[in-house]
Amino acid sequence: MVLSLPAQGRVFVARGATDLRKGFDGLSAIVRHQFHRDSFNGDVFVFFNGARDRVKLLVWDGNGFWLLTKGLERGTFDAGGAPGR
């Protein structure tokens, strides 16, 4: 399987820390109530934990949600989402 994003898709990043124990339903609720967006439109929603060493992306592909997770062994993600030092 391949995750393909629509050309018109946008990326939304949560400003604050998110409890990354949340799954599809919990993160979709954040998208609805904090982003005021529809999680079923193909946009990418990005969530970081408080330490900024873990990230989750939530994406709807038309058939189901993708929930992608990355955890850094050392360092943190900077404000732009790239690994920092």
N, C-alpha and C positions, 0 to 999 in steps of 0.2 A: 504494500500500500504506500501511496505517496500523498503527502499533505501538499496541496496546491492552494495558494491564496489568490483571490480575485484581484485583478489589476486595480480596481477601485476600492479595495479594502483599506481600512485605516488601522492604525495601532493606537490603543489607549493604554496609558500607564497609570496605575493607582499611585497616588502621591504618598500615602501613609503605609505603614506596615500592615500586612494582611496575615491572618492565621492560615498558614498553608496546609493545615490539616483539612481544610475545606476541600470538597470535591466539586463535581459538576454543578450540583444544585446550589451549594453555598456560594460558589463564585458567580454563578448566574444571578443570584439574588443581589450580590454586590453590584454587578453590572447594571441591573434594573434600578436599584435604589440610590447608588452613589454616582454612577456615570450617566444615569437617565438614558440608557441605550438599550437596544434589543440585542441580546446575546446570540440570536439566531440569524444575524445578517451577514456573517462572514468576516467581520472585523476581528482583529486580534486584541485580546485584553491581557495585560501583563500585571502580575502581582509579585511583590517582594516581601520577604519576612523582615522582621525588625533588624536583624543583624546584617541584612543585605548580602547574605552568602547563599541564599536560595531564591529561585524564581520559578513561577508557574505561568504558563500561557494557556489561555482558554480560547478555542476557535471552533466555530460550527462549520462543517464542510458540506452541509446540505443533507447529510444522512445521519450525522451524529456529532458529538463533541470530541475534539482532540484536547487532551490535557497533557501538556508537555512540561516536564520538570527538569531543572538543572540545579545541582548543588556543587558549590566550589569547595575543593579540598583546602585551599588557603586563599586569602584575599577576599575582597568584596566586589560587588557590582557598583560602579560609580553611578552618578545621576543619569547618565546617558544609557545605562544598561550594559555597558561593556565591562568586562572584568577589570578591577583596579588592583592596586598593590597593597 
